[in-house]
Amino acid sequence: MTTVRVRISGDSMWPTYPDGTEFDLLSGDSIQPAVGDVVLASHPFHSNLQIVKRIQSIDDGLVFLVGDNPDPTASEDSHNFGSVSLDAIQGVCVPREEHDD
């Protein structure tokens, strides 16, 4: 398992995770993303952009990703670009304060 530091930039995950929140990204074959997990994913239209979103649903290998912000204009997510392939998920984000270093 590989651990990488991820930092949120923007307000799409507010109020749960405000701008600047840091996560450890857990990735590898043993990590299985599940509904409710916060994940790092490749943006489906911008290959150089990675996004932090919550998994709302998984159906037949397609993942519906959403931001936590209640303002629908504050998050570019699956409401805008549709479901993404499970292969677009790079790992599960664990807030730094939820585990030991």
ABEGO torsion letter per residue (X at the ends): XBBBBBBBBEAAAOAABBBGBBBBBBBEAABBBBBGBBBBBBBAABAABBBBBBBABBBGGBBBBBBABABAAABBBAAAAEBBBAAABAEBBBBAAABBX
